[in-house]
């Protein structure tokens, strides 16, 4: 059964390749969905897949790429979504 979660990541997460690294990590974990920058400096993701893969993504989001400095990761369950890949949205 596929679950979907929405993540809001705060800190130094823009301008450090966070979106592309998150996309690559999500794809490696077999997740679908998308990631984008928000105007307020946060990064938003929606990811769908199995519970274990989503938990591993959540752990990665706290670390991010080498130059990221993550202060907070908010997560909420969302439903009724279906994606064929994991993309960066602009």
N, C-alpha and C positions, 0 to 999 in steps of 0.2 A: 504494500500500500504506500502510495506516494504522499508525503506531507509537504506543506509549504510554510516557510517562515519568512518574515520581513525583518531585516536588520537595519539599524541606524547606528553608524559608527562615528564617534566624535574624537577629536584630537587633531594631530597633524597628519591628515589622511588625504589631502589634495596636493598635487604636485610632487608626489613621491611614488608614482606608478602603482597606487593602491588598487585602482579599478582593474587594470590589466592583470595584476598579480592575483586579485580575487577571482577574476574570470578563469585564469589558468588553473587555480586551485580548485574551483568548483567543477570545472570540466574533468580534472584528474580524479575527483571524487565521484564522478558520474551524476552530478547535479545539473538541473536545468534552471533557467531564470534569467535575471539580468542584474546589472550594477550601474549606478550613475552617481555623479556628483550633485549635491544640492547647493543652492545659492548661499546657505548659511554656513558652508564649510564642512558639513558632514558628508558621508557617503551612505547611500541607501542601496540595499540589496534585497531582492526577492529570490529565494532559492527553494527548489523542490526536489525531493528525493527521499531516500530512506532515512530513518531516524539516526542511525549511526553515522552516516555521511554528513548529515546536517550538524550533528554534534562536533564532528571533526572540523567542519567549516567554521563553526562558532569558535572553537579553540584557535584556529588560524587567524580569525578576524581580530583577536586580541593582540596578535603579534604583527601581522601584516608584513609588507616588504621591509627591507633593511632600514630605510630612512623614516618610516612611519613612527609616530608616537601616539598610540591609542589611549584615550582617556576613558572611554565608555563604549559599550556595545549593548544597545537595547534590542530586544527580540520579542516578536509576537507571532503567534500562529495565524496563518491566513488560509483560506480555503477557496476551492472552485477555480484554481488556476492550472493552466496546462501550457508548457513550453516545449519546444523541440531541441533547444540548445541553450547555452548560457552566453549572453551577449553583454557588451558594454553599450549603454545608452548615452546619447549626447544631448 
